[in-house]
Every structure is written in structure tokens, then in C-alpha cells.
Amino acid sequence: MEKEIRKESLNSDVIDKINDFFSSKGLESYPFKIGWYNEVVDENFKFPYKEDTLAVVIISTPSMFEAGLLPYILREECPGGGDMLDNYLKGEFAKIQEIFPQHDIEAIHDFELHPSHRPKVLVQTAGHVAGAAYYYQRKDVQPDPWGEETKIFGVSVHPKFGGWFALRGVLIFKDLQCPDLPKKAPDDIVPTHELRKELLERFNFRWQDWTYRDIILVEGKYSEHQKLYFETPPKDRPQLIQKLKRELK
Ligand code: B12
């Protein structure tokens, strides 16, 4: 019994520390059990870990750009190889291993693919099972209003930020078991058939106009600088970064 209590307080200590680390950077973290994720995904997406293994999904909120990415961009001397956002988040995820040298942590980013091009993690599913953001999929709109030939991708909606956020990846604590982690259902903030249909249509057919992000009233959105950064194709971002450096430094 005493051992179990210590195990649980160790887990909540880990969860609190991760939360403290990310929150000042405009990032949110939500714990989940690997078993909750494995229960819903197809065989080839499952992780080969015990069901009670502790994992955390990381979300970027609208303030991530100004609180973390922009200072990083302005600090970095030379953009170097790769995307600045990916490099920034790789660095932040890697710091978690430094904070917890005693734990065996696997960090997986949203953009990581297997050689077969299959994503290493489905971050929308992770966000849903962690209770962070409801993942609205085609099967959640019944009766189905689209024809068989129409491909409809699902979209997650954050209760505070609507679509003004992104799911950045997961951290898996391979050596930590969390049998008593309470499961929280995500808030169903797009409850009606009409609104869900509208959400999926905006995300699939008009995602460039940003409107799917405003499917609910939100507490915060991307700044004009952030929108400009994300609208700019990665190959043109180095020039934009130089411009931002001149304007903001
Ligand atoms: C590949 C990819 C694309 C591809 C294909 C899209 C797709 N969904 O397949 C393309 C290039 C088209 C694309 C485009 C875009 N994408 Co994209 N994309 C991805 C990526 C890397 C993988 C998605 C994927 O391949 N999924 C595989 C399929 C099979 O998964 P699935 O359909 O969810 O099926 C699983 C679930 O159904 C689950 N499941 C089964 N039953 C149940 C039951 C429950 C309850 C649950 C929860 C789950 C569940 O099991 C299935 C797998 O076995 C993700 C990041 C990531 N690593 O997840 C971003 C991601 C989905 N994209 C994102 C975005 C924003 C976009 C764009 C707007 C462009 C952009 N980056 O700004 C456009 C919009 C889509 C469009 N209109 O074209 C965001 C979505 C954010 C959100 N709010 O949901 C993500 C999550 C990236 C991120 N960092 O946030 N994308």
C-alpha cells in the first residue's frame, strides 16, 4: 500500500513538473495511459508498451509563438538546417530528458514518420484520450452527409482555443506505470450535427481561410505575426525570419 502511494505521488510529481516546465512557454501538457491510446488505434499504430505506461501529450496554445518560438528565432544566430519551429520544439522536448535523467523517456513529434511514411504518433487521438481536445471524426457526424468518394479528415477542437492550437507530440515515460491515473473525457464543445458538419467542411475544404478555428468562441487566437509565419511555406521562412529579426530585435 505504502509503495503504491509513493508510486502515485511520484507520477503526480512528474506530471506537475512537466506542466510547470511547459506552461511558461505557451505549451500545455496532458497525461494519459498508453493503453487508452492503444485501445482505439489500429494494430500498426499501437505502441509496444504496457497499458498503464505514462505518456503526456503536448499542445501549443496561441501564446507559444510570442512566449517561446519568437524569442528562440531572435536568439538563434543562423537558422541552420530544418524548420525553426521543429528545431525549437525538439530542443524543448529534449530538455524533459534532462529534467528527468532517472527516467527512460521517448519523445515523439507530430512530424515524425516511419520509413513507410506512417506517422509515429496520432496526436489527435492522443489529445482526445488525454481529455485535452475532442477529436471530431467523420464517424461523429451521423447520418453521414458526404458521398463515399469524398475524403474527410478529422479535426480536434480545444475547449478554450477552438482550432487556434496544434498538437505537437507525446512524451512516453517507458519506465513509469500510472494505474490510478484518472481518465477525463474531452469537452464536447461542438455537440450538434449541423455544427460538426460545418467544422469538418471548413477544415477539409477551406482550411486556408482559418475559419474552422473559430467554430466556437475562443479565449485567444494567433497574432498577425504568427499567422504570417504559419502561412509562409517552410522554404520561404528563412527570409521571413530575417525580416522579423530586423523589425523586432
Ligand atoms: C498526414 C497529415 C496530413 C495529410 C493527411 C491528413 C490526414 N489526417 O490523414 C495532409 C497533408 C492532407 C494534411 C493536411 C492538413 N493538416 Co495535417 N497532419 C497529418 C499528420 C502528420 C498525420 C495524420 C494521419 O496520417 N493520420 C492517420 C489516420 C489514419 O489517422 P485517423 O484518421 O485519425 O485514424 C485514427 C483514429 O480514427 C483512431 N481511432 C479509431 N477509433 C477511434 C475512436 C476515438 C474516440 C478516437 C479518439 C480515435 C479513434 O484510429 C485511427 C488509426 O488507426 C498529423 C499529425 C500527427 N502526427 O497526427 C497532422 C494534423 C492532423 N494536421 C493538421 C493540420 C492543421 C493540417 C492542415 C490544416 C495544414 C496545416 N498544417 O496547417 C491541413 C488540413 C487538412 C486538409 N484539408 O487538407 C493538424 C490538425 C490539428 C487539429 N486541430 O486537429 C495535425 C494534428 C498536426 C498538428 N501538429 O496539430 N495533414
Residues whose N, C-alpha, C, O or C-beta is under 5 A from the ligand:
A	BS01	B12	V40 V41 D42 F45 D110 F111 P119 V121 L122 V123 Q124 T125 H128 Y135 F153 G154 V155 S156 F165 A166 L167 R168 F203 N204 F205 W207
